[in-house]
Amino acid sequence: MDLTTITMVLTLLASALSVDAVLHPSSVVLEAAVAGPLDKLSVDADTLNTMLTYEVTKICSTPSLLAPPEIRAGANKGVGMAIAESIRLQSLALALQAQFGSRPERIRLTLLTEDGTIKALVSGSGPGGRIRTPPFQEMLVMQPDESLATLVRRAALAGMTKIDPYTTALYLLQEHLGDGDYSAAETLVNAVKRRLPQTPVSLDRSALENLQGIISLFGGRLDEADAWFHRASESDPDNLAAALNVAFVDVHQGRYPEAARRIEALLSVTTSQDKTLLSTAYLTWGVALLGAEDMVGAEQKLRQAVAANPLNPDAYELWSAVQQERGDSADAVRLHAKALETSPSYRLYTEVAALYFRLPLRPTQQLIRSEFNHPDMIRYN
């Protein structure tokens, strides 16, 4: 191969890899294999990969403010890597991927039999996401009477715990909304926090502290949640979810002026265009003004909450409660109907307390779940 041809090939390869970097900026490649015959179990690599992809996709579909990684099957290597493999330049392609910042994380699941026992070897590699993780390998043993689907689910959790612990913690929290056992999510969050550098400002630590506050709320520990939300705001003053959650607790504990000032300051500087967050901010501000007996100002904020997100059922429901207290039953019924009408399109974020609990019209330590977001109504977006 002459120098001109080599130059053209390398240019083509670099261009294709740069396209991959744009198309797949954050991705997890999944691979599955079956090593030899499996006693009393028949499954091929394609079926195993399909099962693994389903479980990992379910984890990554957890509602979150942070964008989840893209899930890609092992056969979908990207244009650049496909070219590299065709001309046997995989090592060079991997090096170029690292330079372009597009080298994906990988989770590989291999089923094998050892001493008559079916085992799942879960391994992974890659640069890691927001919280970097070194290459890993873990062996899972299939338990008596355990189905293959359950084993693959455990393998997916083991891999994603290493690749994207934050998203996995959100998933574990959502999975246990019904039974109230949040120990797995708490354990994972604490383990990840221990690996973070103790810098004064940390976006990762702030996100995890905010999640600890959410876990405390689901455990009914309002004061503990308040402390976590304040810590999250100190670790990252730009953490919008943490600021909203601090104001949420302020409203619950009757600190209405503080809540109103906090939301006013927040809206004056935020550049977020997220309609769910903006609507929640106006809704919280409206409740704070109601507590301060500013009915005119409160109604204005409730209108702004609806304008910011016309599909926010909590805004309509709270406005309905206000109208009921004012004696306007007809309008209260209309707004309640609107809340029910918009609830199927409700977009949830696990990190925002006001999306899961009612904002109270009067101070209370009791946390009441919103009727629009109990576990069987979670919308995965």
PECOR-V591200 format. One record per pair of residues at least 4 apart in sequence whose ideal C-beta (glycine too) atoms are under 7 Angstrom apart, sorted by sequence separation. I is the first residue (numbers start at 1). J is the second residue. If there is no record, write none. Layout:
BEGIN
I	J
I	J
END
This chain:
BEGIN
1	5
3	7
4	8
5	9
6	10
7	11
8	12
9	13
10	14
11	15
12	16
13	17
14	18
15	19
16	20
17	21
18	22
19	23
20	24
21	25
34	38
43	47
44	48
45	49
46	50
47	51
48	52
49	53
50	54
51	55
52	56
53	57
54	58
55	59
56	60
57	61
64	68
72	76
77	81
78	82
79	83
80	84
81	85
82	86
83	87
89	93
90	94
91	95
92	96
93	97
94	98
95	99
96	100
113	117
128	132
142	146
146	150
148	152
149	153
150	154
151	155
152	156
153	157
154	158
155	159
156	160
157	161
159	163
160	164
161	165
164	168
165	169
166	170
167	171
168	172
169	173
170	174
171	175
172	176
176	180
182	186
183	187
184	188
185	189
186	190
187	191
188	192
189	193
190	194
202	206
203	207
204	208
205	209
206	210
207	211
208	212
209	213
210	214
211	215
212	216
213	217
214	218
215	219
221	225
222	226
223	227
224	228
225	229
226	230
227	231
228	232
229	233
230	234
231	235
232	236
233	237
239	243
240	244
241	245
242	246
243	247
244	248
245	249
246	250
247	251
248	252
249	253
255	259
256	260
257	261
258	262
259	263
260	264
261	265
262	266
263	267
264	268
265	269
266	270
274	278
275	279
276	280
277	281
278	282
279	283
280	284
281	285
282	286
283	287
284	288
285	289
286	290
287	291
288	292
294	298
295	299
296	300
297	301
298	302
299	303
300	304
301	305
302	306
303	307
304	308
306	310
313	317
314	318
315	319
316	320
317	321
318	322
319	323
320	324
321	325
322	326
328	332
329	333
330	334
331	335
332	336
333	337
334	338
335	339
336	340
337	341
338	342
339	343
342	346
353	357
360	364
373	377
1	6
43	48
77	82
84	89
85	90
97	102
98	103
113	118
114	119
127	132
128	133
146	151
176	181
216	221
217	222
250	255
251	256
272	277
289	294
323	328
324	329
354	359
369	374
372	377
373	378
84	90
97	103
176	182
196	202
233	239
272	278
306	312
349	355
111	118
112	119
160	167
161	168
232	239
305	312
348	355
60	68
84	92
160	168
196	204
216	224
217	225
250	258
251	259
289	297
290	298
323	331
324	332
34	43
60	69
84	93
94	103
111	120
112	121
142	151
173	182
196	205
216	225
233	242
250	259
289	298
306	315
323	332
34	44
125	135
232	242
233	243
305	315
306	316
357	367
358	368
34	45
60	71
109	120
110	121
124	135
140	151
157	168
357	368
33	45
81	93
124	136
172	184
173	185
193	205
213	225
216	228
247	259
250	262
286	298
289	301
320	332
323	335
357	369
358	370
32	45
80	93
109	122
123	136
172	185
229	242
233	246
302	315
356	369
357	370
34	48
57	71
123	137
140	154
267	281
356	370
56	71
107	122
108	123
140	155
193	208
213	228
247	262
266	281
286	301
320	335
32	48
108	124
121	137
122	138
169	185
172	188
192	208
212	228
213	229
229	245
230	246
246	262
247	263
285	301
286	302
302	318
319	335
320	336
32	49
107	124
229	246
302	319
356	373
31	49
53	71
106	124
121	139
122	140
140	158
210	228
263	281
355	373
30	49
105	124
106	125
169	188
189	208
209	228
210	229
213	232
243	262
282	301
283	302
286	305
316	335
317	336
320	339
32	52
53	73
106	126
119	139
120	140
138	158
168	188
169	189
229	249
105	126
119	140
263	284
264	285
30	52
104	126
119	141
189	211
209	231
210	232
263	285
282	304
283	305
316	338
317	339
30	53
103	126
105	128
119	142
165	188
189	212
209	232
226	249
243	266
282	305
316	339
49	73
103	127
105	129
117	141
118	142
225	249
49	74
117	142
259	284
260	285
263	288
348	373
30	56
136	162
206	232
209	235
279	305
282	308
313	339
316	342
346	372
161	188
165	192
222	249
346	373
28	56
260	288
133	162
186	215
206	235
210	239
259	288
260	289
279	308
313	342
343	372
133	163
185	215
205	235
206	236
222	252
240	270
278	308
279	309
312	342
313	343
348	378
120	151
210	241
278	309
283	314
287	318
311	342
348	379
72	104
210	242
213	245
240	272
256	288
260	292
283	315
290	322
347	379
122	155
182	215
202	235
203	236
206	239
244	277
251	284
275	308
276	309
279	312
313	346
346	379
129	163
131	165
201	235
202	236
275	309
311	345
347	381
120	155
124	159
129	164
131	166
201	236
210	245
256	291
257	292
283	318
311	346
69	105
122	158
130	166
182	218
206	242
244	280
248	284
251	287
256	292
279	315
122	159
182	219
240	277
244	281
247	284
251	288
254	291
124	162
124	163
244	284
251	291
321	361
28	69
30	71
166	207
318	359
27	69
169	211
173	215
26	69
27	70
28	71
29	72
30	73
31	74
26	70
28	72
30	74
27	72
29	74
24	70
109	155
24	72
56	107
107	159
24	78
107	163
314	370
52	109
20	78
105	163
314	372
20	79
313	372
19	79
20	80
69	129
19	80
48	109
131	192
16	79
17	80
48	111
16	80
13	80
16	83
43	111
13	83
284	354
12	83
13	84
276	347
283	354
290	361
280	352
287	359
38	111
131	204
276	349
39	113
130	204
280	354
287	361
29	104
31	106
35	110
38	113
280	355
284	359
13	89
17	93
28	104
35	111
36	112
283	359
25	102
27	104
28	105
29	106
30	107
31	108
32	109
33	110
34	111
35	112
36	113
39	116
41	118
9	87
24	102
17	96
21	100
28	107
39	118
13	93
17	97
21	101
24	104
38	118
21	102
14	96
18	100
20	102
17	100
17	102
69	164
55	152
59	156
51	149
55	153
68	167
52	152
56	156
66	166
51	152
55	156
59	160
26	129
52	155
64	167
52	156
56	160
43	148
62	167
248	353
64	170
248	354
41	148
60	167
245	352
59	167
62	170
244	352
245	353
251	359
252	360
59	168
62	171
251	360
254	363
241	351
244	354
253	363
241	352
248	359
252	363
59	171
62	174
252	364
28	163
214	350
217	353
214	351
214	353
211	351
217	357
210	351
222	365
222	367
220	367
217	367
65	241
174	350
173	350
170	350
178	375
177	375
174	378
65	349
63	348
64	349
63	349
64	350
65	351
63	350
64	351
62	350
63	378
63	380
63	381
61	380
END
